[in-house]
Amino acid sequence: MVFFEIDFKPDQLRRNCKVSVDKLKKTDTLVETGYNNDYTVARVPRFFAWKGIIMTNDFYSQFAGNSIKASILSVEILRDALIPKLLGDDSSGILYWAGKDLARQFPIASDDDLVTFFEQTGWGHLVVITTTDDLITYELTGEPVARRSATIKSPDFMLETGFLAEQSALRTNCVSEAKITFQNRMRLRISVTIDHNQPIVNHDPATPIEIVRPQVELDDEQPEEAQ
């Protein structure tokens, strides 16, 4: 697992080092990334440190309610052509962190809302397969998954994986991590593990965004009743 220096306060660790989290000070951020083993701490370029950007409910509703669909080509160019070139070998790890950061900006209240959000972002069709106290298994299918799998040798879904991990952490107030447990050309499964032994302390619950529901269009003319 790769952690990023912007996830820690400046006095917690030196840059580009391996750090035992047990030796760090107990802080809010540390609780989110509290592990007992040594993990590599990587630097993130300053222009990727977007934690200060706040995406409001107005931002979401402006685009989710827009009838003009975003170009698939423009999204895919950014997702699968530009970002991997910029991030190189660290692409998967940074996208996982980015997914977590997006979840903090767009907290979602329920699984039904989560399914709608995934459809609106073009990530695919999300289904909850199993739910227990410490494990949630999702399945992601649909045209976006099939399209990326057909055109890209090894499509990366770590953005969605990190997003689901942090959504669980926000809801349960416990450290949660996710991983892909199955993947083929048509679907993948993402398992989110919830660690109830590591509660997130001093955490102010965020207000969930208000999901924009698709409008159901009704025919102007009702069928005439049989004479």
Secondary structure, 3 states (H helix, E strand, C coil): CEEEHHHCCCCCCCCCCEEEHHHCCCCHHHHHCCCCCEEEEECCCHHHCCCCCCCCHHHHHHHHCCCCCCCHHHHHHHHHHHHHHHHHHHHHHHHHHHHHHHHHHCCCCCHHHHHHHHHHHCCCEEEEEEECCCEEEEEEECHHHHHHHHHCCCCCCHHHHHHHHHHHHHHHCEEEEEEEEEECCCCEEEEEEEEEEEECCCCCCCCCCCCCCCCCCCCCCCCCCCC
